[in-house]
Amino acid sequence: MKTLALTLAFVLTSLAGPAKSPDRVSMTLRNNTATSIPLVIPGVMNPNLSPFSNSGVTVAVGQKFYFYPKGKKFMGKKELLFEATPELEGKTLIVNKLIKERMAELTD
């Protein structure tokens, strides 16, 4: 009987999935363009978002995401794109749209 109870408890825990951590946020980065988008996520990775792709990431709240305004790593300095906040949990971010909006801010 104990074995059945332990097995049932394990199965229920497994089905519930991992506990959400208030200091981490999971989101999807989406590239809706026909070109790769290089990003910099310090201490995590430096991904190139492939054309028309999704990339799931889990990062610490406060993690900064950078992009290259000229589109290529070797063509200039990186700029802040956004910072991870708890409100981004489970969201899909259209990165090419965020870059377009950020570029408009930088040129103002």
MODELLER restraints for C-alpha pairs under 7 A, 6 or more apart:
rsr = mdl.restraints
at = mdl.atoms
rsr.add(forms.Gaussian(group=physical.xy_distance, feature=features.Distance(at['CA:23:A'], at['CA:60:A']), mean=5.76, stdev=0.5))
rsr.add(forms.Gaussian(group=physical.xy_distance, feature=features.Distance(at['CA:23:A'], at['CA:61:A']), mean=5.40, stdev=0.5))
rsr.add(forms.Gaussian(group=physical.xy_distance, feature=features.Distance(at['CA:24:A'], at['CA:58:A']), mean=6.67, stdev=0.5))
rsr.add(forms.Gaussian(group=physical.xy_distance, feature=features.Distance(at['CA:24:A'], at['CA:59:A']), mean=5.50, stdev=0.5))
rsr.add(forms.Gaussian(group=physical.xy_distance, feature=features.Distance(at['CA:24:A'], at['CA:60:A']), mean=4.27, stdev=0.5))
rsr.add(forms.Gaussian(group=physical.xy_distance, feature=features.Distance(at['CA:24:A'], at['CA:61:A']), mean=5.24, stdev=0.5))
rsr.add(forms.Gaussian(group=physical.xy_distance, feature=features.Distance(at['CA:25:A'], at['CA:58:A']), mean=5.46, stdev=0.5))
rsr.add(forms.Gaussian(group=physical.xy_distance, feature=features.Distance(at['CA:25:A'], at['CA:59:A']), mean=5.55, stdev=0.5))
rsr.add(forms.Gaussian(group=physical.xy_distance, feature=features.Distance(at['CA:25:A'], at['CA:60:A']), mean=6.16, stdev=0.5))
rsr.add(forms.Gaussian(group=physical.xy_distance, feature=features.Distance(at['CA:25:A'], at['CA:61:A']), mean=6.11, stdev=0.5))
rsr.add(forms.Gaussian(group=physical.xy_distance, feature=features.Distance(at['CA:25:A'], at['CA:86:A']), mean=6.07, stdev=0.5))
rsr.add(forms.Gaussian(group=physical.xy_distance, feature=features.Distance(at['CA:25:A'], at['CA:88:A']), mean=6.89, stdev=0.5))
rsr.add(forms.Gaussian(group=physical.xy_distance, feature=features.Distance(at['CA:25:A'], at['CA:89:A']), mean=5.12, stdev=0.5))
rsr.add(forms.Gaussian(group=physical.xy_distance, feature=features.Distance(at['CA:26:A'], at['CA:57:A']), mean=5.62, stdev=0.5))
rsr.add(forms.Gaussian(group=physical.xy_distance, feature=features.Distance(at['CA:26:A'], at['CA:58:A']), mean=4.11, stdev=0.5))
rsr.add(forms.Gaussian(group=physical.xy_distance, feature=features.Distance(at['CA:26:A'], at['CA:59:A']), mean=6.53, stdev=0.5))
rsr.add(forms.Gaussian(group=physical.xy_distance, feature=features.Distance(at['CA:26:A'], at['CA:89:A']), mean=5.25, stdev=0.5))
rsr.add(forms.Gaussian(group=physical.xy_distance, feature=features.Distance(at['CA:26:A'], at['CA:90:A']), mean=5.79, stdev=0.5))
rsr.add(forms.Gaussian(group=physical.xy_distance, feature=features.Distance(at['CA:27:A'], at['CA:56:A']), mean=5.81, stdev=0.5))
rsr.add(forms.Gaussian(group=physical.xy_distance, feature=features.Distance(at['CA:27:A'], at['CA:57:A']), mean=5.61, stdev=0.5))
rsr.add(forms.Gaussian(group=physical.xy_distance, feature=features.Distance(at['CA:27:A'], at['CA:58:A']), mean=6.46, stdev=0.5))
rsr.add(forms.Gaussian(group=physical.xy_distance, feature=features.Distance(at['CA:27:A'], at['CA:88:A']), mean=6.48, stdev=0.5))
rsr.add(forms.Gaussian(group=physical.xy_distance, feature=features.Distance(at['CA:27:A'], at['CA:89:A']), mean=5.70, stdev=0.5))
rsr.add(forms.Gaussian(group=physical.xy_distance, feature=features.Distance(at['CA:27:A'], at['CA:90:A']), mean=4.94, stdev=0.5))
rsr.add(forms.Gaussian(group=physical.xy_distance, feature=features.Distance(at['CA:27:A'], at['CA:91:A']), mean=5.22, stdev=0.5))
rsr.add(forms.Gaussian(group=physical.xy_distance, feature=features.Distance(at['CA:27:A'], at['CA:92:A']), mean=5.98, stdev=0.5))
rsr.add(forms.Gaussian(group=physical.xy_distance, feature=features.Distance(at['CA:28:A'], at['CA:54:A']), mean=6.30, stdev=0.5))
rsr.add(forms.Gaussian(group=physical.xy_distance, feature=features.Distance(at['CA:28:A'], at['CA:55:A']), mean=5.46, stdev=0.5))
rsr.add(forms.Gaussian(group=physical.xy_distance, feature=features.Distance(at['CA:28:A'], at['CA:56:A']), mean=4.32, stdev=0.5))
rsr.add(forms.Gaussian(group=physical.xy_distance, feature=features.Distance(at['CA:28:A'], at['CA:57:A']), mean=6.18, stdev=0.5))
rsr.add(forms.Gaussian(group=physical.xy_distance, feature=features.Distance(at['CA:28:A'], at['CA:91:A']), mean=6.29, stdev=0.5))
rsr.add(forms.Gaussian(group=physical.xy_distance, feature=features.Distance(at['CA:28:A'], at['CA:92:A']), mean=4.55, stdev=0.5))
rsr.add(forms.Gaussian(group=physical.xy_distance, feature=features.Distance(at['CA:28:A'], at['CA:93:A']), mean=6.11, stdev=0.5))
rsr.add(forms.Gaussian(group=physical.xy_distance, feature=features.Distance(at['CA:29:A'], at['CA:54:A']), mean=5.58, stdev=0.5))
rsr.add(forms.Gaussian(group=physical.xy_distance, feature=features.Distance(at['CA:29:A'], at['CA:55:A']), mean=5.08, stdev=0.5))
rsr.add(forms.Gaussian(group=physical.xy_distance, feature=features.Distance(at['CA:29:A'], at['CA:56:A']), mean=6.23, stdev=0.5))
rsr.add(forms.Gaussian(group=physical.xy_distance, feature=features.Distance(at['CA:29:A'], at['CA:92:A']), mean=5.91, stdev=0.5))
rsr.add(forms.Gaussian(group=physical.xy_distance, feature=features.Distance(at['CA:29:A'], at['CA:93:A']), mean=5.07, stdev=0.5))
rsr.add(forms.Gaussian(group=physical.xy_distance, feature=features.Distance(at['CA:29:A'], at['CA:94:A']), mean=6.31, stdev=0.5))
rsr.add(forms.Gaussian(group=physical.xy_distance, feature=features.Distance(at['CA:29:A'], at['CA:95:A']), mean=6.22, stdev=0.5))
rsr.add(forms.Gaussian(group=physical.xy_distance, feature=features.Distance(at['CA:30:A'], at['CA:53:A']), mean=5.79, stdev=0.5))
rsr.add(forms.Gaussian(group=physical.xy_distance, feature=features.Distance(at['CA:30:A'], at['CA:54:A']), mean=4.51, stdev=0.5))
rsr.add(forms.Gaussian(group=physical.xy_distance, feature=features.Distance(at['CA:30:A'], at['CA:55:A']), mean=6.51, stdev=0.5))
rsr.add(forms.Gaussian(group=physical.xy_distance, feature=features.Distance(at['CA:30:A'], at['CA:92:A']), mean=6.61, stdev=0.5))
rsr.add(forms.Gaussian(group=physical.xy_distance, feature=features.Distance(at['CA:30:A'], at['CA:93:A']), mean=5.83, stdev=0.5))
rsr.add(forms.Gaussian(group=physical.xy_distance, feature=features.Distance(at['CA:30:A'], at['CA:94:A']), mean=4.79, stdev=0.5))
rsr.add(forms.Gaussian(group=physical.xy_distance, feature=features.Distance(at['CA:30:A'], at['CA:95:A']), mean=5.73, stdev=0.5))
rsr.add(forms.Gaussian(group=physical.xy_distance, feature=features.Distance(at['CA:31:A'], at['CA:49:A']), mean=6.33, stdev=0.5))
rsr.add(forms.Gaussian(group=physical.xy_distance, feature=features.Distance(at['CA:31:A'], at['CA:50:A']), mean=6.91, stdev=0.5))
rsr.add(forms.Gaussian(group=physical.xy_distance, feature=features.Distance(at['CA:31:A'], at['CA:51:A']), mean=5.89, stdev=0.5))
rsr.add(forms.Gaussian(group=physical.xy_distance, feature=features.Distance(at['CA:31:A'], at['CA:52:A']), mean=5.15, stdev=0.5))
rsr.add(forms.Gaussian(group=physical.xy_distance, feature=features.Distance(at['CA:31:A'], at['CA:53:A']), mean=5.40, stdev=0.5))
rsr.add(forms.Gaussian(group=physical.xy_distance, feature=features.Distance(at['CA:31:A'], at['CA:54:A']), mean=6.57, stdev=0.5))
rsr.add(forms.Gaussian(group=physical.xy_distance, feature=features.Distance(at['CA:31:A'], at['CA:94:A']), mean=6.11, stdev=0.5))
rsr.add(forms.Gaussian(group=physical.xy_distance, feature=features.Distance(at['CA:31:A'], at['CA:95:A']), mean=5.71, stdev=0.5))
rsr.add(forms.Gaussian(group=physical.xy_distance, feature=features.Distance(at['CA:31:A'], at['CA:96:A']), mean=5.91, stdev=0.5))
rsr.add(forms.Gaussian(group=physical.xy_distance, feature=features.Distance(at['CA:32:A'], at['CA:51:A']), mean=6.60, stdev=0.5))
rsr.add(forms.Gaussian(group=physical.xy_distance, feature=features.Distance(at['CA:32:A'], at['CA:52:A']), mean=4.70, stdev=0.5))
rsr.add(forms.Gaussian(group=physical.xy_distance, feature=features.Distance(at['CA:32:A'], at['CA:96:A']), mean=6.65, stdev=0.5))
rsr.add(forms.Gaussian(group=physical.xy_distance, feature=features.Distance(at['CA:33:A'], at['CA:51:A']), mean=5.50, stdev=0.5))
rsr.add(forms.Gaussian(group=physical.xy_distance, feature=features.Distance(at['CA:33:A'], at['CA:52:A']), mean=5.77, stdev=0.5))
rsr.add(forms.Gaussian(group=physical.xy_distance, feature=features.Distance(at['CA:33:A'], at['CA:96:A']), mean=6.99, stdev=0.5))
rsr.add(forms.Gaussian(group=physical.xy_distance, feature=features.Distance(at['CA:34:A'], at['CA:51:A']), mean=4.72, stdev=0.5))
rsr.add(forms.Gaussian(group=physical.xy_distance, feature=features.Distance(at['CA:34:A'], at['CA:52:A']), mean=6.41, stdev=0.5))
rsr.add(forms.Gaussian(group=physical.xy_distance, feature=features.Distance(at['CA:35:A'], at['CA:50:A']), mean=6.92, stdev=0.5))
rsr.add(forms.Gaussian(group=physical.xy_distance, feature=features.Distance(at['CA:35:A'], at['CA:51:A']), mean=5.03, stdev=0.5))
rsr.add(forms.Gaussian(group=physical.xy_distance, feature=features.Distance(at['CA:36:A'], at['CA:48:A']), mean=5.99, stdev=0.5))
rsr.add(forms.Gaussian(group=physical.xy_distance, feature=features.Distance(at['CA:36:A'], at['CA:49:A']), mean=5.35, stdev=0.5))
rsr.add(forms.Gaussian(group=physical.xy_distance, feature=features.Distance(at['CA:36:A'], at['CA:50:A']), mean=4.66, stdev=0.5))
rsr.add(forms.Gaussian(group=physical.xy_distance, feature=features.Distance(at['CA:36:A'], at['CA:51:A']), mean=5.22, stdev=0.5))
rsr.add(forms.Gaussian(group=physical.xy_distance, feature=features.Distance(at['CA:37:A'], at['CA:48:A']), mean=5.33, stdev=0.5))
rsr.add(forms.Gaussian(group=physical.xy_distance, feature=features.Distance(at['CA:37:A'], at['CA:49:A']), mean=4.97, stdev=0.5))
rsr.add(forms.Gaussian(group=physical.xy_distance, feature=features.Distance(at['CA:37:A'], at['CA:50:A']), mean=6.78, stdev=0.5))
rsr.add(forms.Gaussian(group=physical.xy_distance, feature=features.Distance(at['CA:38:A'], at['CA:47:A']), mean=6.01, stdev=0.5))
rsr.add(forms.Gaussian(group=physical.xy_distance, feature=features.Distance(at['CA:38:A'], at['CA:48:A']), mean=4.23, stdev=0.5))
rsr.add(forms.Gaussian(group=physical.xy_distance, feature=features.Distance(at['CA:38:A'], at['CA:49:A']), mean=6.28, stdev=0.5))
rsr.add(forms.Gaussian(group=physical.xy_distance, feature=features.Distance(at['CA:38:A'], at['CA:67:A']), mean=6.55, stdev=0.5))
rsr.add(forms.Gaussian(group=physical.xy_distance, feature=features.Distance(at['CA:39:A'], at['CA:46:A']), mean=5.65, stdev=0.5))
rsr.add(forms.Gaussian(group=physical.xy_distance, feature=features.Distance(at['CA:39:A'], at['CA:47:A']), mean=5.52, stdev=0.5))
rsr.add(forms.Gaussian(group=physical.xy_distance, feature=features.Distance(at['CA:39:A'], at['CA:48:A']), mean=6.11, stdev=0.5))
rsr.add(forms.Gaussian(group=physical.xy_distance, feature=features.Distance(at['CA:39:A'], at['CA:66:A']), mean=5.70, stdev=0.5))
rsr.add(forms.Gaussian(group=physical.xy_distance, feature=features.Distance(at['CA:39:A'], at['CA:67:A']), mean=4.83, stdev=0.5))
rsr.add(forms.Gaussian(group=physical.xy_distance, feature=features.Distance(at['CA:40:A'], at['CA:46:A']), mean=4.48, stdev=0.5))
rsr.add(forms.Gaussian(group=physical.xy_distance, feature=features.Distance(at['CA:40:A'], at['CA:47:A']), mean=6.69, stdev=0.5))
rsr.add(forms.Gaussian(group=physical.xy_distance, feature=features.Distance(at['CA:40:A'], at['CA:65:A']), mean=5.93, stdev=0.5))
rsr.add(forms.Gaussian(group=physical.xy_distance, feature=features.Distance(at['CA:40:A'], at['CA:66:A']), mean=4.95, stdev=0.5))
rsr.add(forms.Gaussian(group=physical.xy_distance, feature=features.Distance(at['CA:40:A'], at['CA:67:A']), mean=6.26, stdev=0.5))
rsr.add(forms.Gaussian(group=physical.xy_distance, feature=features.Distance(at['CA:41:A'], at['CA:64:A']), mean=6.37, stdev=0.5))
rsr.add(forms.Gaussian(group=physical.xy_distance, feature=features.Distance(at['CA:41:A'], at['CA:65:A']), mean=4.99, stdev=0.5))
rsr.add(forms.Gaussian(group=physical.xy_distance, feature=features.Distance(at['CA:41:A'], at['CA:66:A']), mean=6.45, stdev=0.5))
rsr.add(forms.Gaussian(group=physical.xy_distance, feature=features.Distance(at['CA:61:A'], at['CA:84:A']), mean=5.19, stdev=0.5))
rsr.add(forms.Gaussian(group=physical.xy_distance, feature=features.Distance(at['CA:61:A'], at['CA:85:A']), mean=5.28, stdev=0.5))
rsr.add(forms.Gaussian(group=physical.xy_distance, feature=features.Distance(at['CA:61:A'], at['CA:86:A']), mean=6.46, stdev=0.5))
rsr.add(forms.Gaussian(group=physical.xy_distance, feature=features.Distance(at['CA:62:A'], at['CA:83:A']), mean=5.61, stdev=0.5))
rsr.add(forms.Gaussian(group=physical.xy_distance, feature=features.Distance(at['CA:62:A'], at['CA:84:A']), mean=5.04, stdev=0.5))
rsr.add(forms.Gaussian(group=physical.xy_distance, feature=features.Distance(at['CA:62:A'], at['CA:85:A']), mean=6.15, stdev=0.5))
rsr.add(forms.Gaussian(group=physical.xy_distance, feature=features.Distance(at['CA:63:A'], at['CA:83:A']), mean=5.57, stdev=0.5))
rsr.add(forms.Gaussian(group=physical.xy_distance, feature=features.Distance(at['CA:63:A'], at['CA:84:A']), mean=5.25, stdev=0.5))
rsr.add(forms.Gaussian(group=physical.xy_distance, feature=features.Distance(at['CA:64:A'], at['CA:82:A']), mean=6.09, stdev=0.5))
rsr.add(forms.Gaussian(group=physical.xy_distance, feature=features.Distance(at['CA:64:A'], at['CA:83:A']), mean=4.43, stdev=0.5))
rsr.add(forms.Gaussian(group=physical.xy_distance, feature=features.Distance(at['CA:64:A'], at['CA:84:A']), mean=6.45, stdev=0.5))
rsr.add(forms.Gaussian(group=physical.xy_distance, feature=features.Distance(at['CA:65:A'], at['CA:80:A']), mean=6.10, stdev=0.5))
rsr.add(forms.Gaussian(group=physical.xy_distance, feature=features.Distance(at['CA:65:A'], at['CA:81:A']), mean=5.51, stdev=0.5))
rsr.add(forms.Gaussian(group=physical.xy_distance, feature=features.Distance(at['CA:65:A'], at['CA:82:A']), mean=5.44, stdev=0.5))
rsr.add(forms.Gaussian(group=physical.xy_distance, feature=features.Distance(at['CA:65:A'], at['CA:83:A']), mean=6.04, stdev=0.5))
rsr.add(forms.Gaussian(group=physical.xy_distance, feature=features.Distance(at['CA:66:A'], at['CA:78:A']), mean=6.03, stdev=0.5))
rsr.add(forms.Gaussian(group=physical.xy_distance, feature=features.Distance(at['CA:66:A'], at['CA:79:A']), mean=5.36, stdev=0.5))
rsr.add(forms.Gaussian(group=physical.xy_distance, feature=features.Distance(at['CA:66:A'], at['CA:80:A']), mean=4.44, stdev=0.5))
rsr.add(forms.Gaussian(group=physical.xy_distance, feature=features.Distance(at['CA:66:A'], at['CA:81:A']), mean=4.92, stdev=0.5))
rsr.add(forms.Gaussian(group=physical.xy_distance, feature=features.Distance(at['CA:67:A'], at['CA:78:A']), mean=5.41, stdev=0.5))
rsr.add(forms.Gaussian(group=physical.xy_distance, feature=features.Distance(at['CA:67:A'], at['CA:79:A']), mean=5.53, stdev=0.5))
rsr.add(forms.Gaussian(group=physical.xy_distance, feature=features.Distance(at['CA:67:A'], at['CA:80:A']), mean=6.49, stdev=0.5))
rsr.add(forms.Gaussian(group=physical.xy_distance, feature=features.Distance(at['CA:67:A'], at['CA:81:A']), mean=5.98, stdev=0.5))
rsr.add(forms.Gaussian(group=physical.xy_distance, feature=features.Distance(at['CA:68:A'], at['CA:76:A']), mean=6.87, stdev=0.5))
rsr.add(forms.Gaussian(group=physical.xy_distance, feature=features.Distance(at['CA:68:A'], at['CA:77:A']), mean=6.43, stdev=0.5))
rsr.add(forms.Gaussian(group=physical.xy_distance, feature=features.Distance(at['CA:68:A'], at['CA:78:A']), mean=4.59, stdev=0.5))
rsr.add(forms.Gaussian(group=physical.xy_distance, feature=features.Distance(at['CA:68:A'], at['CA:79:A']), mean=6.18, stdev=0.5))
rsr.add(forms.Gaussian(group=physical.xy_distance, feature=features.Distance(at['CA:69:A'], at['CA:78:A']), mean=6.85, stdev=0.5))
rsr.add(forms.Gaussian(group=physical.xy_distance, feature=features.Distance(at['CA:69:A'], at['CA:79:A']), mean=6.90, stdev=0.5))
rsr.add(forms.Gaussian(group=physical.xy_distance, feature=features.Distance(at['CA:69:A'], at['CA:103:A']), mean=6.95, stdev=0.5))
rsr.add(forms.Gaussian(group=physical.xy_distance, feature=features.Distance(at['CA:70:A'], at['CA:76:A']), mean=6.64, stdev=0.5))
rsr.add(forms.Gaussian(group=physical.xy_distance, feature=features.Distance(at['CA:81:A'], at['CA:99:A']), mean=6.72, stdev=0.5))
rsr.add(forms.Gaussian(group=physical.xy_distance, feature=features.Distance(at['CA:81:A'], at['CA:102:A']), mean=6.62, stdev=0.5))
